Amino acid sequence: SREMASMSGGMRICILLLAQMCGSVVILNDGNMDSTEKGEWAVDFYAPWCAHCRALEPVWNSVDKMLKQQGSHVKMAKLDATLNPSSAKKHKIKAYPTILFVRDGVVVAEYGSDSRDANSLLRWIRNLETKKSRGEGGGGASEKLSAKDRRSPQTTRKPMTVSSLVGYYPIKLLKDLIRSAPILACSLSATFGGIVGIFTGVVWAVHVKKIA
């Protein structure tokens, strides 16, 4: 019995080592989702009843093996969104399957193509991973941008200083005055003409009254 137990234990170790070498997708849930806060992850949010999700499963496993064979450190994972509503709500999952690339707990990108073949998914993941995950050393500052920065890049603006404000607003005011000069002139002319007309009418009325 001891020999059988020893053989059984050795067999389990061999199976685990083989699974690690061949690739093994990490099963995530609400309890261990915080593990994605360290490193880079490709996460498949799925529902068991979804036909597209079932079709994706063997492809997802193949991509996991391909990444490991290529020396990538990106971890492949999947999460049943129907059994883990907290994680699904946090990541705003509204369709299945939803595939997210997560770096240090931040969602960097969502896979938006309908082509869910192994080569397309592998290319998408490898384009997003940093040099560190490729085994090429640390990534640059541009690789540490948040999801917001990557999704809506903004142009760099020079900060406003006191000197720039002093120079900016008088010039702007002058430009606005020049631009509105014709309208202002017409308004002043109409106002002045109206005043002159009223004054002339009053003088004429007084003059007529004196004659009468």
Salt bridges, closest charged atoms under 4 A:
GLU40 OE2 - ARG103 NE 2.51
GLU57 OE2 - LYS78 NZ 3.12
ASP64 OD1 - LYS68 NZ 2.88
GLU129 OE2 - ARG126 NE 2.44
GLU129 OE2 - ARG134 NE 3.88
ASP176 OD2 - LYS172 NZ 3.40
ASP176 OD1 - ARG179 NH1 2.80
